[in-house]
């Protein structure tokens, strides 16, 4: 994006500036209160979850659920904060797509060229997408915008987004919580040896992913000399 396009974008979407400033102010305040990570999470855990899930996805929710017994956080309150943050973010993104879709697409010409086909697909599978998109890594922020552009009604998106956000928040919060309890029991039974097993599994998984990535890249290079 050129400087001229960036200036045009800022003029077009000036009303997003207060939200951005509010988020920056919240982050600065939380960081100023930090003595150490555990202190920060114990005292401002719910605020962090609310802010983080507005911006991103499931990572913080799983971690918070896992560590909740040690941080003094209540799982259902973690799920509630995750739900509010995720639901509010998706409603903002959907409204952007609904009312400013053409303006957004102007800054992404490649996406604009594919929009006719995408609209048909999003319209056809809108119910399944609204309920499931936040469970698919890497598409959470763009999907509500695309659904708004494709013409999904506000009422339908609000209702299904409410259900999807609630299921998502509960799934990842309690998934992390019960995984943490299971890990504690495994530690009590197997001792520190379980950490070595987990480390070996992680290293093996990363190694397998790396080898498959290199193999796929080599295959593509050989197909396109």
C-alpha positions as protocol buffer text, in pm:
chain_id: "A"
residue {
  index: 1
  type: UNK
  ca { x: 0 y: 0 z: 0 }
}
residue {
  index: 2
  type: UNK
  ca { x: 143 y: 335 z: -106 }
}
residue {
  index: 3
  type: UNK
  ca { x: 145 y: 644 z: 118 }
}
residue {
  index: 4
  type: UNK
  ca { x: -139 y: 794 z: -86 }
}
residue {
  index: 5
  type: UNK
  ca { x: -348 y: 478 z: -54 }
}
residue {
  index: 6
  type: UNK
  ca { x: -277 y: 465 z: 319 }
}
residue {
  index: 7
  type: UNK
  ca { x: -392 y: 827 z: 361 }
}
residue {
  index: 8
  type: UNK
  ca { x: -706 y: 747 z: 162 }
}
residue {
  index: 9
  type: UNK
  ca { x: -768 y: 440 z: 380 }
}
residue {
  index: 10
  type: UNK
  ca { x: -734 y: 649 z: 698 }
}
residue {
  index: 11
  type: UNK
  ca { x: -986 y: 904 z: 566 }
}
residue {
  index: 12
  type: UNK
  ca { x: -1227 y: 629 z: 466 }
}
residue {
  index: 13
  type: UNK
  ca { x: -1211 y: 442 z: 796 }
}
residue {
  index: 14
  type: UNK
  ca { x: -1143 y: 726 z: 1041 }
}
residue {
  index: 15
  type: UNK
  ca { x: -1406 y: 595 z: 1286 }
}
residue {
  index: 16
  type: UNK
  ca { x: -1184 y: 292 z: 1362 }
}
residue {
  index: 17
  type: UNK
  ca { x: -925 y: 522 z: 1521 }
}
residue {
  index: 18
  type: UNK
  ca { x: -1106 y: 548 z: 1861 }
}
residue {
  index: 19
  type: UNK
  ca { x: -1119 y: 166 z: 1886 }
}
residue {
  index: 20
  type: UNK
  ca { x: -749 y: 141 z: 1802 }
}
residue {
  index: 21
  type: UNK
  ca { x: -659 y: 412 z: 2055 }
}
residue {
  index: 22
  type: UNK
  ca { x: -868 y: 241 z: 2322 }
}
residue {
  index: 23
  type: UNK
  ca { x: -691 y: -90 z: 2260 }
}
residue {
  index: 24
  type: UNK
  ca { x: -346 y: 75 z: 2268 }
}
residue {
  index: 25
  type: UNK
  ca { x: -435 y: 259 z: 2592 }
}
residue {
  index: 26
  type: UNK
  ca { x: -553 y: -68 z: 2752 }
}
residue {
  index: 27
  type: UNK
  ca { x: -232 y: -248 z: 2651 }
}
residue {
  index: 28
  type: UNK
  ca { x: -13 y: 36 z: 2782 }
}
residue {
  index: 29
  type: UNK
  ca { x: -204 y: 42 z: 3112 }
}
residue {
  index: 30
  type: UNK
  ca { x: -178 y: -335 z: 3161 }
}
residue {
  index: 31
  type: UNK
  ca { x: 193 y: -333 z: 3083 }
}
residue {
  index: 32
  type: UNK
  ca { x: 249 y: -49 z: 3331 }
}
residue {
  index: 33
  type: UNK
  ca { x: 90 y: -263 z: 3603 }
}
residue {
  index: 34
  type: UNK
  ca { x: 302 y: -567 z: 3529 }
}
residue {
  index: 35
  type: UNK
  ca { x: 549 y: -680 z: 3794 }
}
residue {
  index: 36
  type: UNK
  ca { x: 583 y: -1028 z: 3651 }
}
residue {
  index: 37
  type: UNK
  ca { x: 372 y: -1238 z: 3412 }
}
residue {
  index: 38
  type: UNK
  ca { x: 198 y: -1438 z: 3685 }
}
residue {
  index: 39
  type: UNK
  ca { x: 109 y: -1121 z: 3878 }
}
residue {
  index: 40
  type: UNK
  ca { x: -28 y: -964 z: 3561 }
}
residue {
  index: 41
  type: UNK
  ca { x: -240 y: -1269 z: 3477 }
}
residue {
  index: 42
  type: UNK
  ca { x: -363 y: -1314 z: 3835 }
}
residue {
  index: 43
  type: UNK
  ca { x: -478 y: -954 z: 3871 }
}
residue {
  index: 44
  type: UNK
  ca { x: -579 y: -862 z: 3516 }
}
residue {
  index: 45
  type: UNK
  ca { x: -643 y: -1203 z: 3360 }
}
residue {
  index: 46
  type: UNK
  ca { x: -1005 y: -1135 z: 3264 }
}
residue {
  index: 47
  type: UNK
  ca { x: -916 y: -797 z: 3108 }
}
residue {
  index: 48
  type: UNK
  ca { x: -634 y: -954 z: 2908 }
}
residue {
  index: 49
  type: UNK
  ca { x: -860 y: -1234 z: 2781 }
}
residue {
  index: 50
  type: UNK
  ca { x: -1130 y: -985 z: 2680 }
}
residue {
  index: 51
  type: UNK
  ca { x: -881 y: -767 z: 2494 }
}
residue {
  index: 52
  type: UNK
  ca { x: -686 y: -1054 z: 2335 }
}
residue {
  index: 53
  type: UNK
  ca { x: -994 y: -1238 z: 2205 }
}
residue {
  index: 54
  type: UNK
  ca { x: -1115 y: -915 z: 2047 }
}
residue {
  index: 55
  type: UNK
  ca { x: -791 y: -911 z: 1846 }
}
residue {
  index: 56
  type: UNK
  ca { x: -698 y: -1277 z: 1808 }
}
residue {
  index: 57
  type: UNK
  ca { x: -814 y: -1628 z: 1881 }
}
residue {
  index: 58
  type: UNK
  ca { x: -793 y: -1935 z: 2093 }
}
residue {
  index: 59
  type: UNK
  ca { x: -432 y: -1933 z: 2224 }
}
residue {
  index: 60
  type: UNK
  ca { x: -495 y: -1714 z: 2529 }
}
residue {
  index: 61
  type: UNK
  ca { x: -821 y: -1895 z: 2608 }
}
residue {
  index: 62
  type: UNK
  ca { x: -655 y: -2238 z: 2619 }
}
residue {
  index: 63
  type: UNK
  ca { x: -364 y: -2106 z: 2829 }
}
residue {
  index: 64
  type: UNK
  ca { x: -600 y: -1928 z: 3069 }
}
residue {
  index: 65
  type: UNK
  ca { x: -814 y: -2239 z: 3109 }
}
residue {
  index: 66
  type: UNK
  ca { x: -503 y: -2453 z: 3168 }
}
residue {
  index: 67
  type: UNK
  ca { x: -356 y: -2217 z: 3429 }
}
residue {
  index: 68
  type: UNK
  ca { x: -684 y: -2108 z: 3591 }
}
residue {
  index: 69
  type: UNK
  ca { x: -636 y: -2313 z: 3914 }
}
residue {
  index: 70
  type: UNK
  ca { x: -293 y: -2151 z: 3967 }
}
residue {
  index: 71
  type: UNK
  ca { x: -406 y: -1799 z: 3876 }
}
residue {
  index: 72
  type: UNK
  ca { x: -725 y: -1793 z: 4082 }
}
residue {
  index: 73
  type: UNK
  ca { x: -936 y: -1746 z: 3769 }
}
residue {
  index: 74
  type: UNK
  ca { x: -1281 y: -1903 z: 3733 }
}
residue {
  index: 75
  type: UNK
  ca { x: -1328 y: -2107 z: 3412 }
}
residue {
  index: 76
  type: UNK
  ca { x: -1682 y: -1985 z: 3341 }
}
residue {
  index: 77
  type: UNK
  ca { x: -1569 y: -1622 z: 3374 }
}
residue {
  index: 78
  type: UNK
  ca { x: -1279 y: -1692 z: 3137 }
}
residue {
  index: 79
  type: UNK
  ca { x: -1531 y: -1837 z: 2889 }
}
residue {
  index: 80
  type: UNK
  ca { x: -1759 y: -1534 z: 2934 }
}
residue {
  index: 81
  type: UNK
  ca { x: -1477 y: -1286 z: 2865 }
}
residue {
  index: 82
  type: UNK
  ca { x: -1364 y: -1491 z: 2563 }
}
residue {
  index: 83
  type: UNK
  ca { x: -1720 y: -1498 z: 2433 }
}
residue {
  index: 84
  type: UNK
  ca { x: -1769 y: -1121 z: 2470 }
}
residue {
  index: 85
  type: UNK
  ca { x: -1434 y: -1036 z: 2308 }
}
residue {
  index: 86
  type: UNK
  ca { x: -1481 y: -1274 z: 2014 }
}
residue {
  index: 87
  type: UNK
  ca { x: -1847 y: -1189 z: 1957 }
}
residue {
  index: 88
  type: UNK
  ca { x: -1789 y: -811 z: 1967 }
}
residue {
  index: 89
  type: UNK
  ca { x: -1492 y: -832 z: 1730 }
}
residue {
  index: 90
  type: UNK
  ca { x: -1683 y: -1041 z: 1477 }
}
residue {
  index: 91
  type: UNK
  ca { x: -1982 y: -807 z: 1485 }
}
residue {
  index: 92
  type: UNK
  ca { x: -1754 y: -509 z: 1415 }
}
residue {
  index: 93
  type: UNK
  ca { x: -1586 y: -692 z: 1126 }
}
residue {
  index: 94
  type: UNK
  ca { x: -1920 y: -803 z: 981 }
}
residue {
  index: 95
  type: UNK
  ca { x: -2055 y: -446 z: 994 }
}
residue {
  index: 96
  type: UNK
  ca { x: -1742 y: -323 z: 817 }
}
residue {
  index: 97
  type: UNK
  ca { x: -1801 y: -573 z: 538 }
}
residue {
  index: 98
  type: UNK
  ca { x: -2172 y: -494 z: 524 }
}
residue {
  index: 99
  type: UNK
  ca { x: -2144 y: -116 z: 496 }
}
residue {
  index: 100
  type: UNK
  ca { x: -1790 y: -63 z: 366 }
}
residue {
  index: 101
  type: UNK
  ca { x: -1731 y: -373 z: 156 }
}
residue {
  index: 102
  type: UNK
  ca { x: -1662 y: -198 z: -178 }
}
residue {
  index: 103
  type: UNK
  ca { x: -1428 y: 51 z: -8 }
}
residue {
  index: 104
  type: UNK
  ca { x: -1233 y: -234 z: 155 }
}
residue {
  index: 105
  type: UNK
  ca { x: -1206 y: -429 z: -170 }
}
residue {
  index: 106
  type: UNK
  ca { x: -1058 y: -128 z: -350 }
}
residue {
  index: 107
  type: UNK
  ca { x: -741 y: -178 z: -145 }
}
residue {
  index: 108
  type: UNK
  ca { x: -724 y: -549 z: -231 }
}
residue {
  index: 109
  type: UNK
  ca { x: -763 y: -572 z: -612 }
}
residue {
  index: 110
  type: UNK
  ca { x: -679 y: -945 z: -630 }
}
residue {
  index: 111
  type: UNK
  ca { x: -953 y: -1021 z: -380 }
}
residue {
  index: 112
  type: UNK
  ca { x: -1194 y: -795 z: -566 }
}
residue {
  index: 113
  type: UNK
  ca { x: -1143 y: -995 z: -887 }
}
residue {
  index: 114
  type: UNK
  ca { x: -1246 y: -1316 z: -710 }
}
residue {
  index: 115
  type: UNK
  ca { x: -1536 y: -1163 z: -520 }
}
residue {
  index: 116
  type: UNK
  ca { x: -1818 y: -1274 z: -752 }
}
residue {
  index: 117
  type: UNK
  ca { x: -1730 y: -1642 z: -705 }
}
residue {
  index: 118
  type: UNK
  ca { x: -1663 y: -1591 z: -334 }
}
residue {
  index: 119
  type: UNK
  ca { x: -2001 y: -1422 z: -283 }
}
residue {
  index: 120
  type: UNK
  ca { x: -2182 y: -1721 z: -426 }
}
residue {
  index: 121
  type: UNK
  ca { x: -1990 y: -1964 z: -204 }
}
residue {
  index: 122
  type: UNK
  ca { x: -2031 y: -1753 z: 109 }
}
residue {
  index: 123
  type: UNK
  ca { x: -2402 y: -1711 z: 42 }
}
residue {
  index: 124
  type: UNK
  ca { x: -2452 y: -2084 z: -17 }
}
residue {
  index: 125
  type: UNK
  ca { x: -2265 y: -2200 z: 294 }
}
residue {
  index: 126
  type: UNK
  ca { x: -2322 y: -1896 z: 519 }
}
residue {
  index: 127
  type: UNK
  ca { x: -2481 y: -2088 z: 810 }
}
residue {
  index: 128
  type: UNK
  ca { x: -2197 y: -2343 z: 833 }
}
residue {
  index: 129
  type: UNK
  ca { x: -1934 y: -2069 z: 795 }
}
residue {
  index: 130
  type: UNK
  ca { x: -2078 y: -1846 z: 1067 }
}
residue {
  index: 131
  type: UNK
  ca { x: -2091 y: -2136 z: 1312 }
}
residue {
  index: 132
  type: UNK
  ca { x: -1747 y: -2277 z: 1232 }
}
residue {
  index: 133
  type: UNK
  ca { x: -1508 y: -2009 z: 1100 }
}
residue {
  index: 134
  type: UNK
  ca { x: -1356 y: -1923 z: 1439 }
}
residue {
  index: 135
  type: UNK
  ca { x: -1251 y: -2287 z: 1477 }
}
residue {
  index: 136
  type: UNK
  ca { x: -1043 y: -2265 z: 1156 }
}
residue {
  index: 137
  type: UNK
  ca { x: -699 y: -2116 z: 1214 }
}
residue {
  index: 138
  type: UNK
  ca { x: -610 y: -1807 z: 1012 }
}
residue {
  index: 139
  type: UNK
  ca { x: -954 y: -1708 z: 879 }
}
residue {
  index: 140
  type: UNK
  ca { x: -1127 y: -1559 z: 1182 }
}
residue {
  index: 141
  type: UNK
  ca { x: -1078 y: -1189 z: 1106 }
}
residue {
  index: 142
  type: UNK
  ca { x: -1142 y: -1195 z: 731 }
}
residue {
  index: 143
  type: UNK
  ca { x: -1447 y: -1427 z: 726 }
}
residue {
  index: 144
  type: UNK
  ca { x: -1695 y: -1190 z: 900 }
}
residue {
  index: 145
  type: UNK
  ca { x: -1594 y: -915 z: 656 }
}
residue {
  index: 146
  type: UNK
  ca { x: -1651 y: -1145 z: 360 }
}
residue {
  index: 147
  type: UNK
  ca { x: -1986 y: -1259 z: 501 }
}
residue {
  index: 148
  type: UNK
  ca { x: -2090 y: -896 z: 535 }
}
residue {
  index: 149
  type: UNK
  ca { x: -1990 y: -824 z: 175 }
}
residue {
  index: 150
  type: UNK
  ca { x: -2174 y: -1134 z: 49 }
}
residue {
  index: 151
  type: UNK
  ca { x: -2507 y: -998 z: 173 }
}
residue {
  index: 152
  type: UNK
  ca { x: -2583 y: -1211 z: 483 }
}
residue {
  index: 153
  type: UNK
  ca { x: -2848 y: -1038 z: 696 }
}
residue {
  index: 154
  type: UNK
  ca { x: -2756 y: -872 z: 1027 }
}
residue {
  index: 155
  type: UNK
  ca { x: -3018 y: -1075 z: 1214 }
}
residue {
  index: 156
  type: UNK
  ca { x: -2891 y: -1408 z: 1086 }
}
residue {
  index: 157
  type: UNK
  ca { x: -2526 y: -1327 z: 1152 }
}
residue {
  index: 158
  type: UNK
  ca { x: -2600 y: -1194 z: 1502 }
}
residue {
  index: 159
  type: UNK
  ca { x: -2795 y: -1505 z: 1605 }
}
residue {
  index: 160
  type: UNK
  ca { x: -2553 y: -1762 z: 1459 }
}
residue {
  index: 161
  type: UNK
  ca { x: -2246 y: -1565 z: 1567 }
}
residue {
  index: 162
  type: UNK
  ca { x: -2383 y: -1563 z: 1924 }
}
residue {
  index: 163
  type: UNK
  ca { x: -2412 y: -1943 z: 1921 }
}
residue {
  index: 164
  type: UNK
  ca { x: -2075 y: -1997 z: 1752 }
}
residue {
  index: 165
  type: UNK
  ca { x: -1889 y: -1762 z: 1988 }
}
residue {
  index: 166
  type: UNK
  ca { x: -2049 y: -1927 z: 2295 }
}
residue {
  index: 167
  type: UNK
  ca { x: -1959 y: -2280 z: 2180 }
}
residue {
  index: 168
  type: UNK
  ca { x: -1607 y: -2168 z: 2083 }
}
residue {
  index: 169
  type: UNK
  ca { x: -1540 y: -1996 z: 2418 }
}
residue {
  index: 170
  type: UNK
  ca { x: -1669 y: -2288 z: 2625 }
}
residue {
  index: 171
  type: UNK
  ca { x: -1484 y: -2548 z: 2412 }
}
residue {
  index: 172
  type: UNK
  ca { x: -1141 y: -2389 z: 2435 }
}
residue {
  index: 173
  type: UNK
  ca { x: -1172 y: -2271 z: 2796 }
}
residue {
  index: 174
  type: UNK
  ca { x: -1280 y: -2606 z: 2936 }
}
residue {
  index: 175
  type: UNK
  ca { x: -1059 y: -2793 z: 2692 }
}
residue {
  index: 176
  type: UNK
  ca { x: -760 y: -2608 z: 2839 }
}
residue {
  index: 177
  type: UNK
  ca { x: -892 y: -2650 z: 3194 }
}
residue {
  index: 178
  type: UNK
  ca { x: -937 y: -3029 z: 3173 }
}
residue {
  index: 179
  type: UNK
  ca { x: -612 y: -3071 z: 2981 }
}
residue {
  index: 180
  type: UNK
  ca { x: -437 y: -2889 z: 3269 }
}
residue {
  index: 181
  type: UNK
  ca { x: -598 y: -3120 z: 3526 }
}
residue {
  index: 182
  type: UNK
  ca { x: -501 y: -3426 z: 3322 }
}
residue {
  index: 183
  type: UNK
  ca { x: -144 y: -3300 z: 3296 }
}
residue {
  index: 184
  type: UNK
  ca { x: -124 y: -3248 z: 3673 }
}
residue {
  index: 185
  type: UNK
  ca { x: -243 y: -3605 z: 3734 }
}
residue {
  index: 186
  type: UNK
  ca { x: 9 y: -3735 z: 3481 }
}
residue {
  index: 187
  type: UNK
  ca { x: 284 y: -3539 z: 3657 }
}
residue {
  index: 188
  type: UNK
  ca { x: 181 y: -3685 z: 3992 }
}
residue {
  index: 189
  type: UNK
  ca { x: 182 y: -4039 z: 3849 }
}
residue {
  index: 190
  type: UNK
  ca { x: 481 y: -4035 z: 3612 }
}
residue {
  index: 191
  type: UNK
  ca { x: 686 y: -3754 z: 3766 }
}
residue {
  index: 192
  type: UNK
  ca { x: 903 y: -3526 z: 3555 }
}
residue {
  index: 193
  type: UNK
  ca { x: 947 y: -3798 z: 3296 }
}
residue {
  index: 194
  type: UNK
  ca { x: 618 y: -3685 z: 3138 }
}
residue {
  index: 195
  type: UNK
  ca { x: 786 y: -3355 z: 3048 }
}
residue {
  index: 196
  type: UNK
  ca { x: 1055 y: -3540 z: 2854 }
}
residue {
  index: 197
  type: UNK
  ca { x: 787 y: -3739 z: 2672 }
}
residue {
  index: 198
  type: UNK
  ca { x: 598 y: -3421 z: 2580 }
}
residue {
  index: 199
  type: UNK
  ca { x: 918 y: -3254 z: 2467 }
}
residue {
  index: 200
  type: UNK
  ca { x: 1002 y: -3554 z: 2248 }
}
residue {
  index: 201
  type: UNK
  ca { x: 650 y: -3550 z: 2097 }
}
residue {
  index: 202
  type: UNK
  ca { x: 674 y: -3174 z: 2023 }
}
residue {
  index: 203
  type: UNK
  ca { x: 1020 y: -3208 z: 1867 }
}
residue {
  index: 204
  type: UNK
  ca { x: 898 y: -3503 z: 1660 }
}
residue {
  index: 205
  type: UNK
  ca { x: 591 y: -3314 z: 1540 }
}
residue {
  index: 206
  type: UNK
  ca { x: 796 y: -3006 z: 1446 }
}
residue {
  index: 207
  type: UNK
  ca { x: 1051 y: -3225 z: 1268 }
}
residue {
  index: 208
  type: UNK
  ca { x: 777 y: -3407 z: 1075 }
}
residue {
  index: 209
  type: UNK
  ca { x: 616 y: -3075 z: 974 }
}
residue {
  index: 210
  type: UNK
  ca { x: 953 y: -2938 z: 860 }
}
residue {
  index: 211
  type: UNK
  ca { x: 1034 y: -3248 z: 654 }
}
residue {
  index: 212
  type: UNK
  ca { x: 690 y: -3248 z: 488 }
}
residue {
  index: 213
  type: UNK
  ca { x: 719 y: -2876 z: 411 }
}
residue {
  index: 214
  type: UNK
  ca { x: 1059 y: -2924 z: 247 }
}
residue {
  index: 215
  type: UNK
  ca { x: 930 y: -3226 z: 56 }
}
residue {
  index: 216
  type: UNK
  ca { x: 629 y: -3032 z: -76 }
}
residue {
  index: 217
  type: UNK
  ca { x: 850 y: -2740 z: -172 }
}
residue {
  index: 218
  type: UNK
  ca { x: 1090 y: -2966 z: -362 }
}
residue {
  index: 219
  type: UNK
  ca { x: 794 y: -3127 z: -541 }
}
residue {
  index: 220
  type: UNK
  ca { x: 661 y: -2787 z: -647 }
}
residue {
  index: 221
  type: UNK
  ca { x: 1007 y: -2676 z: -763 }
}
residue {
  index: 222
  type: UNK
  ca { x: 1046 y: -2989 z: -974 }
}
residue {
  index: 223
  type: UNK
  ca { x: 702 y: -2937 z: -1130 }
}
residue {
  index: 224
  type: UNK
  ca { x: 787 y: -2573 z: -1211 }
}
residue {
  index: 225
  type: UNK
  ca { x: 1149 y: -2569 z: -1336 }
}
